[in-house]
Amino acid sequence: MIAAVWHGPDDLRVEERDRPEALPGTVVVKVKACAVCGSDLRILREGNARITKPRIIGHEIAGEVVEIGDGVENFTLNDRISTGADVPCGECDYCRAGLANSCKINYAIGYQFDGGFAEYIRLDHRVVKYGPVQTFDKTLDWKFAALAEPLGCCINGFEQALAEYKKPQSVVVFGAGPIGLMLMKLARKIYGVETIIAVEPTPLRRQKAIEIGANVSLNPSEDDVVSAVFDLTSGKGADLVFTACPVLQTHIDALEIVAPNGVINFFGGIGKAEPPLSILSNYIHYKQIYLTGSHGSTPAQHKTALSYIEQGLVSVDDIISHEFNLEDVIDGFALASSGKASKVIITP
């Protein structure tokens, strides 16, 4: 088969690999769509301590079950499936509680296990037994089903940030890439937020934010973001702030603009070269703010995300901007890195 294999920083190669065969407890899936994630771009640039090279990367996957190993009872041939990324070890307290994204072993598809930028993928027995993998029917497009993984991560962000009694009226999302856009969609469609403010330097993405429902889209290269947010919220500040981009300054600005009793969710990871964030704890003390983070998603959140997409509660078609064949995956990565695309899908 053909696969995109990461051999080290800035070294992604399209090459032939042996097609995986089903082992006991596993299934083999013919990949129909695998989306490019921001973490894939970071892996390409910097690597990741969890990855032993060479590795087939990619974790936003939809495909068809074509081979089933001995002992598998919950899947059948020709099942259409969507996978999450975080794989439960199945043994630790977190995994037994359904919180695989907090597992100390931190298994993930495209990290310790070969991923979806390939014609076929074998799902490890832990994925098959514990999740995250869900079936869907033939009415849903493959590429839409692949985006249940990042949407599940966005649901995790909201669930980490919102206590049951908190009903935010305003949200600021730093970054209008695919994750930022999904956060905005959830804010409007699922959580009923009235005022959505996007902060994004790229013109194409600022326009996309407005198209999918943001009230305002600020340019941090030209606008005084802190002043603008206070003006747009009648001096209150934002009830909820997401930093959905790898820029340290957004974390600093988030502490400035969050409203009293508001919530900050550090969603996007920061590059290895960035200095540590220095926080004046008085921001937290006097404003009674909640500072949270989120990483990945749980099997239950992936299931919820897929159901939102299937039911049309959250549309993802307008987030996808480009599709590439697997042979052209390097061009797809280059476009995804340029800021001139929204979501890039690779279709083997």
DRENVEXLO-952538 format. One record per residue (C-alpha): residue in one letter; x, y, z. Coordinates in steps of 0.001 Angstrom, whole numbers, plus 500000, padded with zeros to 6 digits. Layout:
<atoms>
AXYZ
...
</atoms>
This chain:
<atoms>
M500000500000500000
I500938503681499794
A501481505638503019
A502806509006504199
V505630508189506594
W507284510646508970
H511052510066509161
G511969513118511219
P511524516910511260
D510563518215507813
D510935514710506364
L507593513275505265
R507798510669502503
V505157508952500400
E506329505358500127
E505203501762499807
R504453499806502974
D503116496315503579
R499362496334503950
P498532495518507598
E496787492239508389
A494273491683511154
L495624490253514404
P493465488850517204
G491277491619518617
T492041494071515805
V490353495254512607
V491818496506509339
V490190499585507865
K490406500912504320
V490942504640504847
K488484506820502959
A489432510205504447
C492045511529506856
A492170515229507721
V495305517249508404
C495435518461512016
G497539521253513471
S499289518638515589
D500257516792512379
L501923519986511195
R503812520297514499
I504929516671514250
L506279517347510782
R508184520432511966
E509357519379515423
G508598515721516010
N507017514418519212
A508460512482522126
R505653509925521830
I506584509011518250
T509280506569517221
K510280507160513612
P509480506062511019
R505754506428511669
I502626506784509540
I500901509800511045
G497320511119510856
H494484510616513331
E491302512278511973
I490074509199510135
A487023507677508494
G487044504379506646
E485532500970505959
V486206497761507892
V487696495231505453
E489204492584507747
I488345491415511253
G490636489611513670
D489699486692515873
G487673487629518922
V486183490855517555
E482425490914518038
N481462494595517963
F482300495254514289
T481393493569511015
L482788493713507497
N481858496858505554
D481106498858508712
R481716502564508099
I483709503900511024
S485084507152512396
T487932507141514900
G489138509458517602
A492824509808518395
D493302509114522117
V493474505386522860
P492579504054526312
C495086501709527919
G492024500205529575
E493753499626532897
C494476502927534677
D491999504844536840
Y491493507491534157
C490729505003531398
R488356503028533609
A486565506317534294
G486234507039530559
L488948509723530532
A491384508222528039
N492789511641527143
S494189511859530693
C495802508402530570
K499399508491531822
I500533506193529000
N498951508632526536
Y498494506271523601
A497221507820520364
I496652506886516753
G499345508435514577
Y501716508568517556
Q502524505179519116
F500300503466516510
D500424503974512756
G497874506492511568
G495534507292508727
F497645508869505989
A497696505481504299
E495452503290502213
Y494851500941505153
I495164501120508936
R495026498390511557
L493159499505514658
D494863498241517797
H492926495873520055
R492606498653522657
V490922500907520106
V488541498131519119
K487723497167522716
Y487657500522524508
G487208503102521742
P487317505688520365
V485696504254517236
Q482091504653516142
T480052503372513225
F477924505610511017
D475530505012508141
K476039505455504413
T474219508781504255
L477142510601505882
D480086511659503714
W483410510051504653
K485194513364505011
F482532514737507340
A482799511659509546
A486580512145509775
L485987515523511414
A484259513966514415
E487741513680515950
P488543517416516061
L484931518269516913
G485179515880519867
C488257517791521033
C486245521018520852
I483432519464522888
N486061518517525470
G487164522155525565
F483652523328526368
E483061520590528927
Q486307521478530695
A485417525169530658
L481724525184531545
A480200524183534835
E476506523382534624
Y475510526745536093
K477673528822533727
K475803530239530738
P478263532474528835
Q476869535319526779
S480157536124525036
V483102534105523791
V486435535114522274
V488220532551520117
F491859533250519310
G492494531521515992
A490035530876513159
G491577527711511823
P489494524526511744
I489470524152515541
G488583527798516114
L485749527562513603
M484391524434515263
L484517526111518668
M482527529008517237
K479967526641515728
L479515524847519046
A479248528177520859
R476379529278518614
K474549526042517819
I474951523972520987
Y475704526382523825
G473620529385522698
V476330532042523040
E475102535423521816
T478345537276521052
I481203535476519282
I484443537369518679
A487134535813516483
V490751536979516616
E492723535930513546
P495539537563511502
T494784535791508187
P492175537547505969
L490742534328504516
R490184532853507963
R488721536090509356
Q486175536049506542
K485410532382507161
A484754533150510838
I482137535720509855
E480570533291507371
I480109530580509993
G478573532947512552
A481086535138514383
N479731538605515146
V483140540242514787
S486506539125513433
L489485541113514751
N492923541357513182
P495557541203515979
S498153542704513627
E496117545906513333
D493462545965516064
D493959546564519768
V492343543263520714
V492050543974524442
S490356547346523950
A488124546026521195
V486861543117523309
F485972545433526190
D484182547765523763
L482243544862522248
T481202543544525660
S480193546905527157
G483291546979529361
K482644543594530948
G485122541382529125
A484496537938527651
D482715535261529661
L484672532540527880
V488027532686526061
F489600529931523943
T493205530097522738
A492899527872519675
C496286528678518179
P499973528103519100
V500711531730520039
L501853532607523553
Q500588536196523316
T497014534895523111
H497409533388526593
I498588536743527905
D495723538607526220
A493202536049527487
L494025536952531082
E493410540613530254
I490083540235528482
V488307537564530525
A485349538862532526
P484994538441536302
N483882534872537005
G484791534045533419
V486669531053532048
I489844530697529982
N490558527467528134
F494136527021526905
F493237524860523916
G496140525243521499
G499572523915522378
I502589526240522387
G505790525554520454
K508842524161522235
A510837527335521646
E508385529611523485
P509269530860526985
P507121529840529989
L503965531865530590
S504278534283533493
I500942534849535271
L500119537511537842
S497909535415540112
N495914538513541122
Y494091538190537801
I492740534878539017
H492246535988542619
Y490403539279542222
K488403538415539105
Q487548534905540355
I488350533491536946
Y488680529849536018
L491807528825534116
T491465525490532332
G493146523439529654
S491959520681527364
H493748517966525462
G492232515538523000
S488878513955523743
T487246510925525320
P485472508121523450
A482153509504524719
Q482936512978523379
H483904511510520013
K480577509689519938
T478724512919520737
A480638514776518016
L479757512180515389
S476095512353516422
Y476094516160516110
I477476515853512570
E475069513044511593
Q472056514961512904
G473108518208511236
L473349520023514573
V476899521101513716
S477798521323510044
V481399520757508972
D481128520957505181
D481900524686505157
I485091524139507160
I486658521886504501
S488465523957501893
H490745521529500016
E491108517833499220
F494266516050498076
N495033512527496975
L497384510585499227
E500143510805496622
D499966514605496977
V499881514651500792
I503060516759501008
D501375519488498946
G498378519218501270
F500589519723504317
A502248522730502680
L498889524356501997
A497620523598505501
S500747525260506915
S500373528365504748
G497271529797506406
K495605529900502961
A493348526952503692
S490754526053506263
K490597522246506594
V492603519997504290
I491389516435503689
I493560513618502322
T491620510927500423
P493514507720499696
</atoms>
